[in-house]
Protein backbone atom coordinates (compact mmCIF):
# COMPACT_ATOMS: atom_id res chain seq x y z
CA UNK A 1 0.00 0.00 0.00
CA UNK A 2 1.27 3.48 -0.84
CA UNK A 3 1.56 6.26 1.70
CA UNK A 4 0.84 9.99 1.54
CA UNK A 5 3.48 11.84 3.52
CA UNK A 6 5.28 15.14 3.85
CA UNK A 7 7.70 16.04 1.03
CA UNK A 8 11.28 15.80 2.32
CA UNK A 9 14.42 17.39 0.91
CA UNK A 10 15.80 13.91 0.11
CA UNK A 11 12.85 13.39 -2.26
CA UNK A 12 14.50 15.84 -4.65
CA UNK A 13 16.92 13.04 -5.50
CA UNK A 14 14.14 10.51 -6.09
CA UNK A 15 11.52 12.24 -8.21
CA UNK A 16 12.99 12.23 -11.72
CA UNK A 17 10.50 9.54 -12.78
CA UNK A 18 7.75 12.06 -12.02
CA UNK A 19 9.42 15.23 -13.31
CA UNK A 20 10.34 13.88 -16.73
CA UNK A 21 6.73 14.23 -17.87
CA UNK A 22 6.17 16.79 -20.66
CA UNK A 23 3.42 18.56 -18.68
CA UNK A 24 5.44 18.94 -15.48
CA UNK A 25 7.07 22.26 -14.72
CA UNK A 26 10.45 21.71 -13.07
CA UNK A 27 12.36 24.13 -10.92
CA UNK A 28 15.81 24.51 -9.40
CA UNK A 29 16.68 22.81 -6.14
CA UNK A 30 16.64 26.09 -4.21
CA UNK A 31 13.07 26.72 -5.37
CA UNK A 32 11.87 23.40 -3.96
CA UNK A 33 13.82 23.91 -0.74
CA UNK A 34 12.29 27.36 -0.23
CA UNK A 35 8.80 25.83 -0.47
CA UNK A 36 9.72 23.03 1.92
CA UNK A 37 11.00 25.53 4.47
CA UNK A 38 8.14 28.07 4.17
CA UNK A 39 5.08 25.85 3.51
CA UNK A 40 6.00 22.29 4.54
CA UNK A 41 2.36 21.40 5.19
CA UNK A 42 1.49 22.25 1.56
CA UNK A 43 4.15 19.93 0.12
CA UNK A 44 3.31 16.21 -0.03
CA UNK A 45 4.50 13.06 -1.74
CA UNK A 46 2.66 9.83 -2.56
CA UNK A 47 5.20 7.04 -2.10
CA UNK A 48 5.00 3.44 -3.33
CA UNK A 49 5.87 0.54 -0.99
CA UNK A 50 9.24 0.23 -2.76
CA UNK A 51 10.08 3.87 -1.94
CA UNK A 52 9.46 5.16 -5.46
CA UNK A 53 7.82 8.59 -5.71
CA UNK A 54 4.43 8.14 -7.37
CA UNK A 55 3.48 11.81 -7.40
CA UNK A 56 3.67 15.03 -5.45
CA UNK A 57 2.09 18.41 -4.88
CA UNK A 58 3.81 21.59 -3.77
CA UNK A 59 1.94 24.71 -2.87
CA UNK A 60 2.01 27.93 -0.93
CA UNK A 61 -0.26 30.43 0.80
CA UNK A 62 -0.29 33.95 -0.60
CA UNK A 63 -2.33 37.12 -1.17
CA UNK A 64 -4.00 39.64 1.12
CA UNK A 65 -7.47 40.09 2.56
CA UNK A 66 -10.12 38.38 0.36
CA UNK A 67 -7.34 37.38 -2.05
CA UNK A 68 -5.62 35.28 0.67
CA UNK A 69 -5.48 31.77 -0.83
CA UNK A 70 -3.70 28.50 -1.31
CA UNK A 71 -1.79 28.14 -4.57
CA UNK A 72 -0.90 24.89 -6.32
CA UNK A 73 2.59 25.43 -7.72
CA UNK A 74 3.02 21.90 -9.02
CA UNK A 75 0.97 18.72 -9.08
CA UNK A 76 2.23 15.72 -10.95
CA UNK A 77 1.82 11.97 -10.95
CA UNK A 78 4.24 9.59 -12.67
CA UNK A 79 2.73 8.13 -15.88
CA UNK A 80 2.74 4.57 -14.52
CA UNK A 81 0.62 5.65 -11.52
CA UNK A 82 -2.02 7.72 -13.30
CA UNK A 83 -5.74 6.86 -13.19
CA UNK A 84 -5.49 5.78 -9.54
CA UNK A 85 -6.97 9.05 -8.17
CA UNK A 86 -3.59 10.09 -6.73
CA UNK A 87 -3.89 13.60 -8.21
CA UNK A 88 -7.30 13.97 -6.58
CA UNK A 89 -5.91 12.75 -3.24
CA UNK A 90 -2.99 15.20 -3.36
CA UNK A 91 -5.30 18.08 -4.32
CA UNK A 92 -7.76 17.21 -1.54
CA UNK A 93 -4.97 17.44 1.03
CA UNK A 94 -3.70 20.78 -0.28
CA UNK A 95 -7.26 22.15 -0.29
CA UNK A 96 -7.88 20.93 3.27
CA UNK A 97 -4.70 22.56 4.60
CA UNK A 98 -5.40 25.78 2.64
CA UNK A 99 -8.89 25.89 4.14
CA UNK A 100 -8.38 24.76 7.73
CA UNK A 101 -4.81 25.79 8.52
CA UNK A 102 -4.26 28.87 6.36
CA UNK A 103 -7.95 29.92 6.25
CA UNK A 104 -7.72 30.84 2.56
CA UNK A 105 -10.69 32.04 0.55
CA UNK A 106 -9.86 29.83 -2.44
CA UNK A 107 -7.22 27.64 -4.04
CA UNK A 108 -5.82 28.59 -7.42
CA UNK A 109 -3.51 27.06 -10.00
CA UNK A 110 -2.25 27.67 -13.51
CA UNK A 111 -2.56 25.04 -16.22
CA UNK A 112 -1.62 25.08 -19.90
CA UNK A 113 -4.71 25.77 -22.01
CA UNK A 114 -4.00 22.72 -24.18
CA UNK A 115 -3.63 20.32 -21.23
CA UNK A 116 -7.20 19.09 -21.59
CA UNK A 117 -6.72 16.05 -19.34
CA UNK A 118 -5.59 18.19 -16.40
CA UNK A 119 -8.29 20.80 -17.05
CA UNK A 120 -10.92 18.04 -17.02
CA UNK A 121 -9.58 16.68 -13.73
CA UNK A 122 -9.56 20.12 -12.11
CA UNK A 123 -13.10 20.83 -13.32
CA UNK A 124 -14.23 17.49 -11.85
CA UNK A 125 -12.67 18.63 -8.55
CA UNK A 126 -14.74 21.83 -8.60
CA UNK A 127 -12.30 24.28 -10.18
CA UNK A 128 -13.38 26.75 -12.82
CA UNK A 129 -11.48 29.06 -15.15
CA UNK A 130 -11.07 32.49 -13.58
CA UNK A 131 -9.16 34.01 -16.52
CA UNK A 132 -6.86 33.18 -19.41
CA UNK A 133 -3.32 34.47 -19.03
CA UNK A 134 -1.60 35.26 -22.34
CA UNK A 135 1.93 33.92 -22.76
CA UNK A 136 2.08 32.79 -19.13
CA UNK A 137 4.66 30.14 -19.98
CA UNK A 138 7.23 32.58 -21.30
CA UNK A 139 10.80 31.31 -21.34
CA UNK A 140 11.91 27.72 -21.86
CA UNK A 141 15.61 28.47 -22.00
CA UNK A 142 18.14 31.07 -23.08
CA UNK A 143 16.85 32.80 -26.20
CA UNK A 144 13.83 30.49 -26.46
CA UNK A 145 10.20 31.42 -25.81
CA UNK A 146 7.21 29.20 -25.18
CA UNK A 147 4.50 31.88 -25.31
CA UNK A 148 1.78 29.42 -24.36
CA UNK A 149 -1.30 30.66 -22.51
CA UNK A 150 -2.49 29.37 -19.15
CA UNK A 151 -5.85 29.13 -17.49
CA UNK A 152 -5.92 30.53 -13.96
CA UNK A 153 -8.33 28.10 -12.29
CA UNK A 154 -9.91 28.59 -8.88
CA UNK A 155 -11.99 26.72 -6.34
CA UNK A 156 -13.68 28.57 -3.48
CA UNK A 157 -13.11 27.37 0.08
CA UNK A 158 -15.34 27.64 3.16
CA UNK A 159 -14.42 31.30 3.81
CA UNK A 160 -16.00 32.18 0.44
CA UNK A 161 -19.59 30.93 0.73
CA UNK A 162 -20.82 33.51 -1.81
CA UNK A 163 -18.22 32.34 -4.37
CA UNK A 164 -16.73 35.83 -4.89
CA UNK A 165 -13.39 34.26 -5.87
CA UNK A 166 -14.77 32.61 -9.02
CA UNK A 167 -16.59 33.77 -12.13
CA UNK A 168 -18.72 32.06 -14.75
CA UNK A 169 -17.13 33.69 -17.81
CA UNK A 170 -13.45 33.17 -17.00
CA UNK A 171 -12.57 31.73 -20.40
CA UNK A 172 -13.67 35.03 -21.95
CA UNK A 173 -11.46 37.20 -19.72
CA UNK A 174 -7.95 37.46 -21.16
CA UNK A 175 -5.12 39.21 -19.32
CA UNK A 176 -1.42 39.64 -19.91
CA UNK A 177 1.12 37.61 -17.96
CA UNK A 178 2.42 40.95 -16.72
CA UNK A 179 -0.92 41.57 -14.98
CA UNK A 180 -0.67 38.54 -12.69
CA UNK A 181 1.67 38.06 -9.78
Secondary structure, DSSP 8 states (H G I E B T S, - for coil): --EEEE--GGGGGT-HHHHTSTT-----HHHHHHHHHH-GGGEEEEE-TTS-EEEEEEEEEE-SGGG-EEEEEEEEE-GGGTTSSHHHHHHHHHHHHHHHTS--SEEEEEEETT-HHHHHHHHHTT-EEEEEEEEEEEEEETTEEEEEEEEEEEEE-TT-TT-TT--TTGGG-EEEGGG--
